Each structure stands twice: as C-alpha cells, then as structure tokens.
C-alpha cells in the first residue's frame, strides 16, 4: 500500500484502488492525477515541477462530478499513452 496526504494506493485482487483527498474539486482532481501517475509510473511523482516536461489544458464535459473525474483521468491516460509518456 502506498499512502501520502494526497492519495492512497490500495492493492486489490483485480487491480488497485486510489483513495484521493482534496479540499476543493481542483485539489481533488490534481491529487487523483498524482495518484494514478504514481501507480502507473512511480518516478513521475519524484520529479520537481521544473523537471516535468509538459503542461497542457484540457476541456471535458460530463453530467456529474464522478463522471467528470473518470473522463478526466481517462483522457489524461489516453493522451499520455499516445505521446509515449
């Protein structure tokens, strides 16, 4: 189990679950992204802001906040996969 103040990665039989914390929606989304990145590529979380390669704005619409978070994370993962990150 990997845990910090922003997220916790919880191994399960068929994968993992990421428990995310945040005081605002923006903070929750950032921490969710950090948690997914930490699971997929652990070295990413060790990089400082100056070492990170890219920053992009994305636009996603959804019917509710849960769907928005899932669509956001799916979009970022797909974008990273396409770019070979």
Backbone as XML, in Angstrom:
<?xml version="1.0"?>
<chain id="A" units="angstrom">
  <residue number="1" name="UNK">
    <atom name="N" x="0.852" y="-1.181" z="0.000"/>
    <atom name="CA" x="0.000" y="0.000" z="0.000"/>
    <atom name="C" x="0.893" y="1.238" z="0.000"/>
  </residue>
  <residue number="2" name="UNK">
    <atom name="N" x="0.626" y="2.149" z="-0.901"/>
    <atom name="CA" x="1.336" y="3.422" z="-0.969"/>
    <atom name="C" x="0.389" y="4.508" z="-0.481"/>
  </residue>
  <residue number="3" name="UNK">
    <atom name="N" x="0.865" y="5.324" z="0.473"/>
    <atom name="CA" x="-0.017" y="6.364" z="1.012"/>
    <atom name="C" x="0.758" y="7.649" z="1.245"/>
  </residue>
  <residue number="4" name="UNK">
    <atom name="N" x="0.096" y="8.759" z="1.058"/>
    <atom name="CA" x="0.600" y="10.067" z="1.458"/>
    <atom name="C" x="-0.615" y="10.923" z="1.805"/>
  </residue>
  <residue number="5" name="UNK">
    <atom name="N" x="-0.422" y="12.183" z="2.047"/>
    <atom name="CA" x="-1.535" y="13.039" z="2.466"/>
    <atom name="C" x="-2.536" y="13.299" z="1.343"/>
  </residue>
  <residue number="6" name="UNK">
    <atom name="N" x="-2.102" y="13.152" z="0.091"/>
    <atom name="CA" x="-2.965" y="13.477" z="-1.044"/>
    <atom name="C" x="-3.741" y="12.281" z="-1.585"/>
  </residue>
  <residue number="7" name="UNK">
    <atom name="N" x="-3.136" y="11.104" z="-1.541"/>
    <atom name="CA" x="-3.785" y="9.911" z="-2.078"/>
    <atom name="C" x="-3.201" y="8.660" z="-1.431"/>
  </residue>
  <residue number="8" name="UNK">
    <atom name="N" x="-3.948" y="7.573" z="-1.591"/>
    <atom name="CA" x="-3.508" y="6.282" z="-1.080"/>
    <atom name="C" x="-3.781" y="5.241" z="-2.152"/>
  </residue>
  <residue number="9" name="UNK">
    <atom name="N" x="-2.789" y="4.455" z="-2.501"/>
    <atom name="CA" x="-2.945" y="3.392" z="-3.491"/>
    <atom name="C" x="-3.179" y="2.092" z="-2.725"/>
  </residue>
  <residue number="10" name="UNK">
    <atom name="N" x="-4.328" y="1.462" z="-2.985"/>
    <atom name="CA" x="-4.736" y="0.269" z="-2.256"/>
    <atom name="C" x="-4.809" y="-0.911" z="-3.237"/>
  </residue>
  <residue number="11" name="UNK">
    <atom name="N" x="-3.886" y="-1.878" z="-3.115"/>
    <atom name="CA" x="-3.935" y="-3.059" z="-3.990"/>
    <atom name="C" x="-5.190" y="-3.889" z="-3.705"/>
  </residue>
  <residue number="12" name="UNK">
    <atom name="N" x="-5.778" y="-4.438" z="-4.755"/>
    <atom name="CA" x="-6.931" y="-5.325" z="-4.640"/>
    <atom name="C" x="-6.672" y="-6.549" z="-5.507"/>
  </residue>
  <residue number="13" name="UNK">
    <atom name="N" x="-7.532" y="-7.550" z="-5.399"/>
    <atom name="CA" x="-7.349" y="-8.799" z="-6.151"/>
    <atom name="C" x="-7.283" y="-8.578" z="-7.656"/>
  </residue>
  <residue number="14" name="UNK">
    <atom name="N" x="-8.093" y="-7.677" z="-8.181"/>
    <atom name="CA" x="-8.165" y="-7.495" z="-9.636"/>
    <atom name="C" x="-7.559" y="-6.175" z="-10.106"/>
  </residue>
  <residue number="15" name="UNK">
    <atom name="N" x="-6.797" y="-5.502" z="-9.287"/>
    <atom name="CA" x="-6.194" y="-4.226" z="-9.669"/>
    <atom name="C" x="-5.855" y="-3.398" z="-8.452"/>
  </residue>
  <residue number="16" name="UNK">
    <atom name="N" x="-6.088" y="-2.124" z="-8.566"/>
    <atom name="CA" x="-5.832" y="-1.214" z="-7.447"/>
    <atom name="C" x="-6.982" y="-0.224" z="-7.314"/>
  </residue>
  <residue number="17" name="UNK">
    <atom name="N" x="-7.054" y="0.374" z="-6.153"/>
    <atom name="CA" x="-8.000" y="1.460" z="-5.906"/>
    <atom name="C" x="-7.173" y="2.629" z="-5.408"/>
  </residue>
  <residue number="18" name="UNK">
    <atom name="N" x="-7.516" y="3.832" z="-5.822"/>
    <atom name="CA" x="-6.817" y="5.028" z="-5.364"/>
    <atom name="C" x="-7.801" y="5.847" z="-4.533"/>
  </residue>
  <residue number="19" name="UNK">
    <atom name="N" x="-7.475" y="6.023" z="-3.258"/>
    <atom name="CA" x="-8.298" y="6.843" z="-2.371"/>
    <atom name="C" x="-7.689" y="8.239" z="-2.383"/>
  </residue>
  <residue number="20" name="UNK">
    <atom name="N" x="-8.450" y="9.211" z="-2.826"/>
    <atom name="CA" x="-7.939" y="10.563" z="-3.055"/>
    <atom name="C" x="-8.546" y="11.535" z="-2.057"/>
  </residue>
  <residue number="21" name="UNK">
    <atom name="N" x="-7.729" y="12.497" z="-1.615"/>
    <atom name="CA" x="-8.198" y="13.538" z="-0.704"/>
    <atom name="C" x="-7.993" y="14.905" z="-1.350"/>
  </residue>
  <residue number="22" name="UNK">
    <atom name="N" x="-8.887" y="15.833" z="-1.047"/>
    <atom name="CA" x="-8.750" y="17.200" z="-1.537"/>
    <atom name="C" x="-9.819" y="18.086" z="-0.930"/>
  </residue>
  <residue number="23" name="UNK">
    <atom name="N" x="-9.460" y="19.324" z="-0.643"/>
    <atom name="CA" x="-10.402" y="20.268" z="-0.041"/>
    <atom name="C" x="-11.297" y="20.925" z="-1.087"/>
  </residue>
  <residue number="24" name="UNK">
    <atom name="N" x="-10.819" y="21.011" z="-2.320"/>
    <atom name="CA" x="-11.588" y="21.602" z="-3.414"/>
    <atom name="C" x="-11.624" y="20.612" z="-4.576"/>
  </residue>
  <residue number="25" name="UNK">
    <atom name="N" x="-12.502" y="20.841" z="-5.540"/>
    <atom name="CA" x="-12.543" y="19.975" z="-6.724"/>
    <atom name="C" x="-11.210" y="20.005" z="-7.463"/>
  </residue>
  <residue number="26" name="UNK">
    <atom name="N" x="-10.638" y="21.181" z="-7.584"/>
    <atom name="CA" x="-9.353" y="21.315" z="-8.272"/>
    <atom name="C" x="-8.275" y="20.486" z="-7.582"/>
  </residue>
  <residue number="27" name="UNK">
    <atom name="N" x="-8.216" y="20.579" z="-6.262"/>
    <atom name="CA" x="-7.230" y="19.825" z="-5.490"/>
    <atom name="C" x="-7.506" y="18.319" z="-5.598"/>
  </residue>
  <residue number="28" name="UNK">
    <atom name="N" x="-8.761" y="17.934" z="-5.573"/>
    <atom name="CA" x="-9.136" y="16.532" z="-5.701"/>
    <atom name="C" x="-8.697" y="15.975" z="-7.058"/>
  </residue>
  <residue number="29" name="UNK">
    <atom name="N" x="-8.931" y="16.723" z="-8.117"/>
    <atom name="CA" x="-8.547" y="16.274" z="-9.455"/>
    <atom name="C" x="-7.025" y="16.186" z="-9.580"/>
  </residue>
  <residue number="30" name="UNK">
    <atom name="N" x="-6.318" y="17.164" z="-9.064"/>
    <atom name="CA" x="-4.844" y="17.126" z="-9.110"/>
    <atom name="C" x="-4.305" y="15.933" z="-8.341"/>
  </residue>
  <residue number="31" name="UNK">
    <atom name="N" x="-4.864" y="15.681" z="-7.164"/>
    <atom name="CA" x="-4.398" y="14.569" z="-6.344"/>
    <atom name="C" x="-4.763" y="13.223" z="-6.969"/>
  </residue>
  <residue number="32" name="UNK">
    <atom name="N" x="-5.916" y="13.148" z="-7.619"/>
    <atom name="CA" x="-6.294" y="11.924" z="-8.330"/>
    <atom name="C" x="-5.314" y="11.650" z="-9.459"/>
  </residue>
  <residue number="33" name="UNK">
    <atom name="N" x="-4.959" y="12.685" z="-10.190"/>
    <atom name="CA" x="-3.982" y="12.536" z="-11.264"/>
    <atom name="C" x="-2.627" y="12.118" z="-10.703"/>
  </residue>
  <residue number="34" name="UNK">
    <atom name="N" x="-2.213" y="12.716" z="-9.597"/>
    <atom name="CA" x="-0.936" y="12.344" z="-8.968"/>
    <atom name="C" x="-0.965" y="10.884" z="-8.516"/>
  </residue>
  <residue number="35" name="UNK">
    <atom name="N" x="-2.091" y="10.430" z="-7.983"/>
    <atom name="CA" x="-2.216" y="9.045" z="-7.542"/>
    <atom name="C" x="-2.137" y="8.060" z="-8.694"/>
  </residue>
  <residue number="36" name="UNK">
    <atom name="N" x="-2.842" y="8.358" z="-9.774"/>
    <atom name="CA" x="-2.799" y="7.490" z="-10.954"/>
    <atom name="C" x="-1.387" y="7.486" z="-11.547"/>
  </residue>
  <residue number="37" name="UNK">
    <atom name="N" x="-0.754" y="8.639" z="-11.618"/>
    <atom name="CA" x="0.618" y="8.729" z="-12.140"/>
    <atom name="C" x="1.586" y="7.942" z="-11.259"/>
  </residue>
  <residue number="38" name="UNK">
    <atom name="N" x="1.417" y="8.031" z="-9.947"/>
    <atom name="CA" x="2.296" y="7.312" z="-9.025"/>
    <atom name="C" x="2.162" y="5.807" z="-9.204"/>
  </residue>
  <residue number="39" name="UNK">
    <atom name="N" x="0.963" y="5.356" z="-9.499"/>
    <atom name="CA" x="0.761" y="3.921" z="-9.727"/>
    <atom name="C" x="1.339" y="3.496" z="-11.071"/>
  </residue>
  <residue number="40" name="UNK">
    <atom name="N" x="1.056" y="4.273" z="-12.117"/>
    <atom name="CA" x="1.471" y="3.889" z="-13.467"/>
    <atom name="C" x="2.964" y="4.069" z="-13.701"/>
  </residue>
  <residue number="41" name="UNK">
    <atom name="N" x="3.528" y="5.140" z="-13.143"/>
    <atom name="CA" x="4.932" y="5.453" z="-13.365"/>
    <atom name="C" x="5.475" y="6.115" z="-12.107"/>
  </residue>
  <residue number="42" name="UNK">
    <atom name="N" x="5.911" y="5.325" z="-11.127"/>
    <atom name="CA" x="6.310" y="5.849" z="-9.817"/>
    <atom name="C" x="7.364" y="6.967" z="-9.861"/>
  </residue>
  <residue number="43" name="UNK">
    <atom name="N" x="8.214" y="7.000" z="-10.859"/>
    <atom name="CA" x="9.243" y="8.044" z="-10.922"/>
    <atom name="C" x="8.664" y="9.421" z="-11.202"/>
  </residue>
  <residue number="44" name="UNK">
    <atom name="N" x="7.445" y="9.491" z="-11.738"/>
    <atom name="CA" x="6.816" y="10.772" z="-12.060"/>
    <atom name="C" x="6.620" y="11.625" z="-10.815"/>
  </residue>
  <residue number="45" name="UNK">
    <atom name="N" x="6.204" y="11.029" z="-9.718"/>
    <atom name="CA" x="5.929" y="11.813" z="-8.512"/>
    <atom name="C" x="7.203" y="12.352" z="-7.876"/>
  </residue>
  <residue number="46" name="UNK">
    <atom name="N" x="8.356" y="11.787" z="-8.243"/>
    <atom name="CA" x="9.617" y="12.262" z="-7.687"/>
    <atom name="C" x="10.159" y="13.480" z="-8.433"/>
  </residue>
  <residue number="47" name="UNK">
    <atom name="N" x="9.593" y="13.805" z="-9.584"/>
    <atom name="CA" x="10.065" y="14.935" z="-10.374"/>
    <atom name="C" x="9.579" y="16.251" z="-9.777"/>
  </residue>
  <residue number="48" name="UNK">
    <atom name="N" x="10.444" y="17.248" z="-9.819"/>
    <atom name="CA" x="10.020" y="18.574" z="-9.380"/>
    <atom name="C" x="9.205" y="19.217" z="-10.499"/>
  </residue>
  <residue number="49" name="UNK">
    <atom name="N" x="8.526" y="20.315" z="-10.191"/>
    <atom name="CA" x="7.729" y="20.998" z="-11.219"/>
    <atom name="C" x="8.603" y="21.450" z="-12.381"/>
  </residue>
  <residue number="50" name="UNK">
    <atom name="N" x="9.836" y="21.829" z="-12.115"/>
    <atom name="CA" x="10.733" y="22.281" z="-13.180"/>
    <atom name="C" x="11.174" y="21.143" z="-14.089"/>
  </residue>
  <residue number="51" name="UNK">
    <atom name="N" x="11.147" y="19.905" z="-13.581"/>
    <atom name="CA" x="11.583" y="18.754" z="-14.364"/>
    <atom name="C" x="10.473" y="18.171" z="-15.221"/>
  </residue>
  <residue number="52" name="UNK">
    <atom name="N" x="9.234" y="18.499" z="-14.929"/>
    <atom name="CA" x="8.126" y="17.941" z="-15.701"/>
    <atom name="C" x="8.138" y="18.535" z="-17.092"/>
  </residue>
  <residue number="53" name="UNK">
    <atom name="N" x="7.891" y="17.693" z="-18.074"/>
    <atom name="CA" x="8.080" y="18.074" z="-19.470"/>
    <atom name="C" x="7.009" y="19.004" z="-20.017"/>
  </residue>
  <residue number="54" name="UNK">
    <atom name="N" x="5.764" y="18.701" z="-19.757"/>
    <atom name="CA" x="4.704" y="19.425" z="-20.434"/>
    <atom name="C" x="3.590" y="19.845" z="-19.491"/>
  </residue>
  <residue number="55" name="UNK">
    <atom name="N" x="2.897" y="20.879" z="-19.913"/>
    <atom name="CA" x="1.687" y="21.304" z="-19.224"/>
    <atom name="C" x="0.684" y="21.634" z="-20.315"/>
  </residue>
  <residue number="56" name="UNK">
    <atom name="N" x="-0.476" y="21.001" z="-20.236"/>
    <atom name="CA" x="-1.500" y="21.228" z="-21.250"/>
    <atom name="C" x="-2.839" y="21.464" z="-20.588"/>
  </residue>
  <residue number="57" name="UNK">
    <atom name="N" x="-3.650" y="22.277" z="-21.207"/>
    <atom name="CA" x="-5.021" y="22.480" z="-20.753"/>
    <atom name="C" x="-5.916" y="21.529" z="-21.528"/>
  </residue>
  <residue number="58" name="UNK">
    <atom name="N" x="-6.872" y="20.945" z="-20.829"/>
    <atom name="CA" x="-7.829" y="20.079" z="-21.495"/>
    <atom name="C" x="-9.231" y="20.533" z="-21.121"/>
  </residue>
  <residue number="59" name="UNK">
    <atom name="N" x="-10.185" y="20.185" z="-21.951"/>
    <atom name="CA" x="-11.573" y="20.555" z="-21.702"/>
    <atom name="C" x="-12.430" y="19.299" z="-21.779"/>
  </residue>
  <residue number="60" name="UNK">
    <atom name="N" x="-13.168" y="19.024" z="-20.707"/>
    <atom name="CA" x="-14.021" y="17.840" z="-20.642"/>
    <atom name="C" x="-15.364" y="18.250" z="-20.061"/>
  </residue>
  <residue number="61" name="UNK">
    <atom name="N" x="-16.433" y="17.695" z="-20.602"/>
    <atom name="CA" x="-17.770" y="17.937" z="-20.067"/>
    <atom name="C" x="-18.367" y="16.608" z="-19.628"/>
  </residue>
  <residue number="62" name="UNK">
    <atom name="N" x="-19.138" y="16.633" z="-18.546"/>
    <atom name="CA" x="-19.803" y="15.426" z="-18.055"/>
    <atom name="C" x="-21.072" y="15.821" z="-17.311"/>
  </residue>
  <residue number="63" name="UNK">
    <atom name="N" x="-21.923" y="14.842" z="-17.071"/>
    <atom name="CA" x="-23.194" y="15.093" z="-16.407"/>
    <atom name="C" x="-23.051" y="15.307" z="-14.903"/>
  </residue>
  <residue number="64" name="UNK">
    <atom name="N" x="-22.027" y="14.704" z="-14.295"/>
    <atom name="CA" x="-21.836" y="14.855" z="-12.857"/>
    <atom name="C" x="-20.341" y="14.819" z="-12.526"/>
  </residue>
  <residue number="65" name="UNK">
    <atom name="N" x="-20.009" y="15.132" z="-11.280"/>
    <atom name="CA" x="-18.605" y="15.252" z="-10.864"/>
    <atom name="C" x="-17.878" y="13.909" z="-10.929"/>
  </residue>
  <residue number="66" name="UNK">
    <atom name="N" x="-18.570" y="12.818" z="-10.608"/>
    <atom name="CA" x="-17.934" y="11.498" z="-10.672"/>
    <atom name="C" x="-17.556" y="11.139" z="-12.100"/>
  </residue>
  <residue number="67" name="UNK">
    <atom name="N" x="-18.476" y="11.365" z="-13.018"/>
    <atom name="CA" x="-18.199" y="11.102" z="-14.434"/>
    <atom name="C" x="-17.094" y="12.012" z="-14.952"/>
  </residue>
  <residue number="68" name="UNK">
    <atom name="N" x="-17.099" y="13.255" z="-14.485"/>
    <atom name="CA" x="-16.073" y="14.202" z="-14.907"/>
    <atom name="C" x="-14.684" y="13.735" z="-14.476"/>
  </residue>
  <residue number="69" name="UNK">
    <atom name="N" x="-14.564" y="13.248" z="-13.254"/>
    <atom name="CA" x="-13.272" y="12.763" z="-12.767"/>
    <atom name="C" x="-12.810" y="11.554" z="-13.568"/>
  </residue>
  <residue number="70" name="UNK">
    <atom name="N" x="-13.704" y="10.613" z="-13.818"/>
    <atom name="CA" x="-13.349" y="9.418" z="-14.601"/>
    <atom name="C" x="-12.950" y="9.810" z="-16.023"/>
  </residue>
  <residue number="71" name="UNK">
    <atom name="N" x="-13.723" y="10.689" z="-16.648"/>
    <atom name="CA" x="-13.400" y="11.134" z="-18.012"/>
    <atom name="C" x="-12.083" y="11.899" z="-18.054"/>
  </residue>
  <residue number="72" name="UNK">
    <atom name="N" x="-11.835" y="12.726" z="-17.040"/>
    <atom name="CA" x="-10.578" y="13.477" z="-16.953"/>
    <atom name="C" x="-9.388" y="12.524" z="-16.878"/>
  </residue>
  <residue number="73" name="UNK">
    <atom name="N" x="-9.446" y="11.569" z="-15.958"/>
    <atom name="CA" x="-8.337" y="10.628" z="-15.795"/>
    <atom name="C" x="-8.162" y="9.761" z="-17.038"/>
  </residue>
  <residue number="74" name="UNK">
    <atom name="N" x="-9.258" y="9.315" z="-17.627"/>
    <atom name="CA" x="-9.186" y="8.516" z="-18.854"/>
    <atom name="C" x="-8.551" y="9.309" z="-19.989"/>
  </residue>
  <residue number="75" name="UNK">
    <atom name="N" x="-8.928" y="10.575" z="-20.104"/>
    <atom name="CA" x="-8.362" y="11.429" z="-21.148"/>
    <atom name="C" x="-6.874" y="11.667" z="-20.963"/>
  </residue>
  <residue number="76" name="UNK">
    <atom name="N" x="-6.455" y="11.891" z="-19.741"/>
    <atom name="CA" x="-5.034" y="12.115" z="-19.473"/>
    <atom name="C" x="-4.230" y="10.843" z="-19.750"/>
  </residue>
  <residue number="77" name="UNK">
    <atom name="N" x="-4.760" y="9.691" z="-19.326"/>
    <atom name="CA" x="-4.073" y="8.423" z="-19.577"/>
    <atom name="C" x="-3.960" y="8.166" z="-21.072"/>
  </residue>
  <residue number="78" name="UNK">
    <atom name="N" x="-5.037" y="8.382" z="-21.813"/>
    <atom name="CA" x="-5.011" y="8.181" z="-23.259"/>
    <atom name="C" x="-4.014" y="9.124" z="-23.924"/>
  </residue>
  <residue number="79" name="UNK">
    <atom name="N" x="-4.023" y="10.386" z="-23.507"/>
    <atom name="CA" x="-3.099" y="11.370" z="-24.070"/>
    <atom name="C" x="-1.649" y="10.976" z="-23.788"/>
  </residue>
  <residue number="80" name="UNK">
    <atom name="N" x="-1.378" y="10.527" z="-22.570"/>
    <atom name="CA" x="-0.012" y="10.115" z="-22.204"/>
    <atom name="C" x="0.402" y="8.898" z="-23.014"/>
  </residue>
  <residue number="81" name="UNK">
    <atom name="N" x="-0.519" y="7.973" z="-23.219"/>
    <atom name="CA" x="-0.224" y="6.768" z="-23.980"/>
    <atom name="C" x="0.091" y="7.113" z="-25.439"/>
  </residue>
  <residue number="82" name="UNK">
    <atom name="N" x="-0.683" y="8.002" z="-26.006"/>
    <atom name="CA" x="-0.474" y="8.409" z="-27.405"/>
    <atom name="C" x="0.896" y="9.080" z="-27.559"/>
  </residue>
  <residue number="83" name="UNK">
    <atom name="N" x="1.280" y="9.879" z="-26.586"/>
    <atom name="CA" x="2.556" y="10.592" z="-26.658"/>
    <atom name="C" x="3.735" y="9.770" z="-26.142"/>
  </residue>
  <residue number="84" name="UNK">
    <atom name="N" x="3.461" y="8.567" z="-25.669"/>
    <atom name="CA" x="4.534" y="7.684" z="-25.190"/>
    <atom name="C" x="5.112" y="8.103" z="-23.859"/>
  </residue>
  <residue number="85" name="UNK">
    <atom name="N" x="4.339" y="8.801" z="-23.060"/>
    <atom name="CA" x="4.835" y="9.261" z="-21.765"/>
    <atom name="C" x="4.765" y="8.172" z="-20.721"/>
  </residue>
</chain>
